[in-house]
Amino acid sequence: MLEIKSVETLPDGRSLVNTNGLYRFRVLQHTNQDGYYVGKVERVDDSDSLEAHDSPPPNQPSLNELMTSAQEFVDIIKEGCAPWLIQKLNSTYGSMPSNPADFSYWASSVIPIDEYEKYKLLEAHSTRKRLSMIVHWVKRLKEQMRHTTKGGCTVM
């Protein structure tokens, strides 16, 4: 579900719509009414919404530990970037959220990974699963960076 923040109509009739994601939903029914798709939806929440305050499963990192791994990678990327690019990143995606659930979506936007991989996050019904996927991406990206770059900025 999106909140519309602003709309700019272009001369050719198209529109630029600035939105903020609020929550995920599942389409239960849909029809076409007067040329528009309309539907009945239900909100989809994470199954582990209280887990941030609970102990992690045995032999698994906590949500905060997973989040810290991803945060450190974002910081590494930012260190090699020009100040104007960091400003663009912040104005486009906002500042880094402290809530693990919000962070999982934010990190998926700023970490340079294939869009198909990012789509898989929408199917994950737990913050732990999303953060685990992101940490897996981070490990792969760090390995690629070791073999292909000598520092510098990674364009997101």
C-alpha positions in Angstrom: 0.0 0.0 0.0 1.4 3.4 -0.9 0.8 6.9 0.4 1.0 9.4 -2.4 3.3 12.2 -1.3 3.1 14.4 -4.5 2.1 14.2 -8.2 3.6 16.1 -11.1 1.7 16.1 -14.4 4.0 16.2 -17.4 3.2 18.0 -20.6 2.6 14.8 -22.5 -0.1 13.6 -20.0 2.1 11.3 -18.0 2.6 11.8 -14.3 5.5 11.5 -11.9 4.1 10.2 -8.6 6.2 10.3 -5.4 5.0 7.7 -2.9 5.9 6.2 0.4 5.4 2.4 1.0 3.2 1.7 4.0 2.6 -2.0 4.0 2.3 -5.1 1.9 -1.0 -6.6 0.8 -2.4 -9.7 -0.9 -5.0 -9.3 -3.7 -8.1 -11.4 -2.8 -10.3 -10.4 -5.8 -9.9 -8.0 -8.7 -12.1 -6.7 -11.5 -11.9 -4.0 -14.2 -14.3 -1.1 -13.6 -14.6 1.8 -16.0 -11.1 1.0 -17.4 -9.5 0.8 -14.0 -8.4 -2.3 -12.0 -10.1 -2.4 -8.6 -9.8 -5.1 -6.0 -10.3 -6.4 -2.6 -7.0 -6.8 -0.6 -5.9 -7.8 2.8 -2.9 -6.5 4.7 0.1 -8.9 5.0 2.2 -8.4 8.2 5.3 -10.2 9.3 5.0 -13.3 11.3 7.8 -12.2 13.6 6.8 -8.7 14.4 7.6 -9.2 18.2 10.8 -11.1 17.6 13.0 -8.0 17.8 12.5 -8.2 21.6 12.8 -12.0 21.9 15.8 -14.2 21.9 16.9 -15.5 18.5 16.5 -19.1 17.6 19.4 -21.3 18.8 22.7 -20.8 16.8 21.3 -17.9 14.8 22.2 -14.2 14.9 19.7 -11.8 16.4 17.8 -9.3 14.2 20.1 -6.6 15.4 23.2 -8.6 14.5 21.8 -9.3 11.0 21.0 -5.6 10.7 24.4 -4.5 11.8 26.1 -6.7 9.1 24.0 -5.0 6.4 24.6 -1.5 8.0 28.3 -2.0 7.9 28.2 -2.8 4.2 26.2 0.3 3.4 28.7 2.3 5.4 31.6 0.8 3.4 29.8 1.7 0.1 29.2 5.3 1.4 32.8 5.7 2.4 33.9 5.5 -1.2 31.3 7.8 -2.6 31.4 11.5 -3.4 29.4 13.7 -1.0 26.8 14.6 -3.7 26.1 10.9 -4.3 25.5 10.3 -0.6 23.2 13.3 -0.5 21.3 11.9 -3.5 21.1 8.5 -1.8 19.7 10.1 1.4 17.2 12.3 -0.5 16.0 9.4 -2.6 15.8 6.6 0.0 15.7 8.6 3.3 18.0 8.0 6.2 18.8 4.5 7.5 15.8 3.2 9.6 16.5 1.8 13.1 13.5 -0.5 13.0 14.7 -4.0 11.7 11.5 -4.5 9.5 11.8 -1.0 7.9 15.5 -1.4 7.6 15.1 -4.6 5.6 13.1 -2.8 2.9 15.4 0.3 2.9 18.6 -1.8 2.6 17.1 -3.8 -0.3 16.6 -0.5 -2.1 20.2 0.8 -1.6 22.2 -2.4 -1.9 23.2 -2.9 -5.5 21.6 -6.3 -6.2 19.5 -7.6 -9.1 15.8 -6.6 -9.1 14.7 -10.2 -9.3 16.5 -11.0 -6.1 14.9 -8.0 -4.4 11.5 -9.2 -5.5 12.0 -12.3 -3.4 12.0 -10.1 -0.3 8.3 -9.3 -0.8 7.5 -13.0 -0.5 9.3 -13.3 2.9 6.8 -13.1 5.8 9.4 -12.4 8.4 11.9 -9.7 9.1 14.5 -12.4 10.0 14.1 -14.0 6.6 14.5 -10.7 4.8 17.6 -9.7 6.8 19.1 -13.1 6.3 18.7 -12.7 2.5 20.2 -9.3 2.6 23.2 -10.5 4.7 23.6 -13.3 2.1 23.7 -10.7 -0.7 26.2 -8.6 1.3 28.5 -11.6 1.6 28.4 -12.2 -2.1 29.0 -8.5 -2.9 31.9 -8.3 -0.5 33.5 -11.3 -2.2 32.9 -9.7 -5.7 34.4 -6.4 -4.4 37.5 -8.2 -3.2 38.1 -9.6 -6.7 37.1 -6.7 -8.9 37.7 -3.4 -7.2 40.4 -1.4 -5.4 37.9 0.8 -3.5 35.8 3.6 -4.8 32.1 4.2 -5.1 29.6 1.5 -6.0 26.6 3.0 -7.8 23.3 2.0 -6.4 
